[in-house]
Amino acid sequence: MKDMTETLLRVDDLRTHFHTFAGTVKAVDGVSFSLAKGEIMGLVGESGGGKSVVGFSILGLIDSPGRIESGQILFDGEDLAKASEDRMHKIRGKEIAMIFQDPMTSLNPLHPIGRQMDEMLRLHTDLDARGRRARCIRMLEDVGISQAEDRLDSYPHQFSGGMRQRVVIAIAMLAEPRLIVADEPTTALDVTIQAQILKLIRRQVREHGASMILVTHDLAVVAEMADHITVLYCGKVVERGPTRQVIDDPRHPYTAGLIASIPDPSDRKHRLDQIPGAVPDIRKLPRGCNFRDRCPRAQALCAEREPDLETQEPGRSAACHFPVEGGGT
Amino acid sequence: MTAMLEVEKLEQKFDVSGGLLDRLSFSGGRILSPRRVVQAVNGVSFDVQQGEVLALVGESGCGKSTVAKTIARIHNPTGGTIRIDGQEVQGLSDRELLPVRSKMQMIFQDPYASLNPRQRVRDIVAEPLLEQTGNRAEARDKTEALLARVGLNAEHAGRYPHQFSGGQRQRIGIARALSVNPRLIIADEPVSALDVSIQAQILNLMMDLRDEFGLAYLFISHDLSVVHHIADRVAVMYLGFMVETAPRDTLFAMPRHPYTRALLSAAPTLDPAKKARQIELTGEVPSALSLPSGCCFRTRCPFAWDRCAAERPALRDTGDGQQVACHLIDEPERDKP
């Protein structure tokens, strides 16, 4: 079925490195994945996994000392890794929109939200002032903000955290982008507000037929939202597959460890399964597999040779010499 | 047996009016200077027995951290009583509090902000004990043993906090809290700043320490799956009020307050198919500067009727150690969508 759908984005062997005085940080080191039209993909991993840098790379938001070293980001056939800054200006907001974790960093505190919404439409559409205003009001109503017309004159600080994130979503959806990169969009929100916002994001994405990359550390959020999961560890993809299959039957020991370390209310144990140790210093990665020092399945081979991302079965792949056998954990 | 911690009708208000000039306003030909008071905690009562883990849950602004800080006497309560191991502590001076602090210690959420960046780890961990006894030799030996117990090694003792990861810093914070042999630990979101794999390590450590030292925890968290794992009993707060308390299994299997039910159904889970879709909330938490009349939750409650605006429901026993503050208990026939 997946072969029949059209690919919107293909990231191929992407390498984004940061050249610091303390050494080169290979934040993204050979990441490949593809995203179909209308698909929601969860990009998960712990802090330092490189998941946010993948999102920033797609939008061309990598600043010095960081640089995309090699690889392709094919968005509808066009390689964004080689696109000029002028071209990226046209793409950002119009074709690809981003939703950040903290709405205060993406809203300008000095301008009313109506003006910030209007800017998006002025840049990317040829609507006249009246048409733009009408579109803004409709969009705010769409994301559940009441008295939308009056609220256009409100400043960001006059909204609560959840309401601000609704405004950010409204701005992101205004120009009807084909791809949305959402970086931890609900991590700063309370759980009842998170539920509202996740529902809103999913509805907006589905209604507009857009695709989304959902960057998050929270596997439970991904389980509720995404069609596919890509798991990153130390800048590399360690596992990829359909959401339900990956969560019910993880192949990479890191994925299995992550899932097992989340307390499960339906199966309470005295001790949680934990992954020993911590994520290694990304400037001094071990030889062979990056996960081997923390891995219960590691053997001599893991120290010698780094495992490639290999297809386990159609649609599923893992980068492990000794993958967890099928049949669940 | 006296409870390790007893809190009765605890109240905490913060005056945020600012100076006189900030307050002045002109209305209807008269100059007014209204006070603005945040009613953070409104008459909360609960207890923690020896060796028990009580989880205090709720969303931001519900007052759970204020309760923790008030019990740890970072704030002085504006009303109510706090008894630690039978001794009333509200109103005690810092000097009078010193012996109480050897029974009660706190672990903080942010492992970056709660350790002095200019102190070495061994000094951080030894400080509470030196404050209590002044015995340097004892403090040094104890520090070594504690660091080993929380999973750090001797060479770590001479390092500074910035040389550690978040999980290791939280271990240092735990070692510091344990240095005076406390019997009650107040833990304010101790794992929410950590990655899940590290979170599991710290939770396991905390539970091992409880078994080993017979510790009681007041565990503040917004994460229900963590609470389900660690708690013996759970207390749910909303807008500074206690809305429900129950033994863990009862609360998760049979939540009775509409807010508890909404909270449980909103939490994302790995298996959404298994989840009970019970109550979905709309709207947001009202401001603690102007509390709603009657029930604190009525502005978002799908069941609210006129009685809820007129009369504030009291926390009442409903059997099996469960207590609920909701008028639905009297009128169960209204409990339908």
Interface residues (C-beta under 8 A of the other chain):
Chain A: E46 S47 S160 G162 M163 D190 V191 T192 I193 Q194 A195 Q196 L198 H217 D218 L219 A220 V221 A223 E224 I247 G257 L258 I259 S261 I262 P263 D264 P265 S266 R268 H270 R271 L272 D273 Q274 I275 P276 A278 V279
Chain B: E59 S60 S165 G167 Q168 D195 V196 S197 I198 Q199 A200 Q201 L203 N204 M207 H222 L224 S225 V226 H228 H229 F252 A262 L263 S265 A266 A267 P268 T269 L270 D271 P272 K274 E280 L281 T282 E284 V285
